[in-house]
Amino acid sequence: MENQEISTEDKILIAASKVFTAKGFAGTRTRDIADEAGINLALLNYYFRSKEKLFEQVMKVKVVLLFGQIIPIVTNQKTSLDEKIALATEKYFDILSKNPNLPLFIISEIQKKNSDITSYLPIDKVVKDTLIIRQIQERNPSINPFHFFLNYLSMTVFPFVARPVLNGFNVMNEDEFKIFINERRTLVPVWIKAMLDN
């Protein structure tokens, strides 16, 4: 049985994802993407009229990958706050272990205002008067839920943002980083629960 060939559009998106992640929006030329995809520039322009449109498509996929899988977990009506923390932590570390450059890429491009993530990611549905907010406030009324969210993101996402620094200063090699991340899978829920119960 023959393998189904990947479509030209998918080939372009895969190449664009690789090049944009490595070089950022400003450092990427459409010719770089065409070369990576193994096609000519005219064909790339036929499928995607501009670098901006192609970037927006790639950014949407990456942002949804980073945040989109977490939203169903935290908005689940049937799970406790502790269950949400455990499930979201496991999911984040799975995603980020497979895509370690993802957080730095997204943060960098959002900061440069190269993308408007609010158009395709409903963050407000998580952080404004929602079930998880009520669960946090019922557990510990003295905690501002935004401290909870930022602490949680810092504990899960920041190690991947800091990874190039750890490697660059020979603080931690790749194997040591993997062990470190696996330890955090267990530790982050413990730390978050301790903060909530303090």
N, C-alpha and C positions, 0 to 999 in steps of 0.2 A: 504493500500500500504506500503510495507516494505521500510525502509530507505536503500539506497545504502551504502554498507560498504566502508569505506575508504581503499585505497590500502596500502599495506605494505610499499611501497616506500614513499608515502605521509605521512604515520604515522611516518616513520623515519625522514623525513625532518621537520615535525612539532616539533617532540621531539628535534631534533638537533638544530633547531632555538631557542627553549626555553632554552636549556642547554648552547649553545654557548653564547647567550645573557647574561645569568646569570653569567657564569664562564669565558668567553673569550676562545680563542683557546687554550692557554697554560694550563689553569686550567681544561679543559674538557678531560675526557677519553671516548673512544668509549663505554666502559661498562656503563658509566653514560647515554649515549644516548640510548643504548639498553634497560636499565632499565626504562627510561622515556617512551620509545615507547612500553614497555611491550612485548619485543621479546628477543630472545637469541642473543648472540654476533655473533654466526656463521651466522645467518640470516642477521644481519646488514652488516657483511663483504661480504656476497654474493651480496647485492645490491650496496654497496659502498666499494670499495677495501681498502680505507684508510681514516683516519681522515681528511687528507688534502683535498681529493676530496669532501668529505661531507661538509667540511667547505667552500670550494670554491663555492659550489652550494648554500649554505645558504647565503653566503656573496653576491653573485650575486643577489639573490632575494631581499635582504635587501637594497643594493645600488640602484638597479633599483626602488625599492619602494620609496626611499628617493629622488632620482634625476630624475628618468626616466619619471615620470608623469609631471614634470616641463618643460622638454625640448620641448614637443609639444606646450606648451603655449608660451614660449619665442621665438620660431622659427616660429610662425604663421604669415604669410605674411599679413593677413587682420586686425590684431588688432593694436591699437595704443600702445605706451609705457605705458600710464596710465592704459589701459585695461590689459596689460600684468602684470603689478605690482599688480593690484587688484586681478586678477584671480590666479596668482602664490601664492600670500599671502594666499588667501582662501584655496587653495589646500594644501599648506605646513602645515597650522595649522590643517586642517582636518587629514592629514596623521600623523602628530606628536602627536596630541591629542590621537589618537588610538594606537600609537606606541611610547610612550614617552622615552623609553630606546634606541631607534634606533640611534640617532645621536652620543651618547656617545660610543655605541658599535662600530659603523663604524669608528669613529675618532680613537678610541683606537687600533683597529685591523689594520687600515692603517698605523698608526704610528709605530706599531710593525712589519710592513712589512709582515704581514701574508696573504695579498691578493694584487693582482695587478688589481685595479679597472679599469685601462685604457683599459684592454683587452675587457671589455664588457660595458663600459659607455663612449660614445663619448663627453666628456666635451669640447674638443677642438672645436666641432661644435657650441658651445654656446659662447665661450669666444674669438674666433679668427675671426676677420673680418666677422661678421655676421650681420643680420638685427638688432638685439637688440643693438649691438655695435654701428651701424650707427644711430639708433634712439637716443641713449644716447648722442652721439657726436653732432647730429643735435640740440638736446634740450639744451645742455650745453657743448660747445667745450672745456671749461677749466677743465672739470672733466675727470680724468683718469677712464675709465670704470671699472677697477679692484677695485677702491675705491667703486664704485656703487655695484659691486657684493659682495665684502666682507662686506660692511655695511649691505646690504640686508640679507645675510646669518647670520650675527651676530644678527640682529634684529629678525629674524624668528627662527633660529635653536638654538642660544645660551641659551635662557630661558630653553629649555629642557635639555641642557647639565648641566646647573646650578641647575636644579630642586633638585638633591640629596643634594646639599649644602644648599639650601633654607629650605628643610625639616629637614636636620640634625641639623641646628642651630635654628630650630623652628621659622624661619622668616615668613614662609607661609605654612599653611596646604594644603591638597589636594583640598578642596573646594575653598580656597582662590586662589590657583594656577589656577584652572579652570576659575575663574572670571577674573584673571589677563590676561590669554591667550586670552579670549574672547575680552577683551579691546584692546589687541595688534592687533587683526584681523582688527580693524578699524584704529588704530593709525599708524601702520607700513606704509601703503600706503601714509598717510598724511605726515609722516616724510620723506619718500623717495622722494616724489614730492617736498617737501620744499628744500631738498638738491639739487635736479636737477634744481630748479628754482632760486637758490640763486645767 
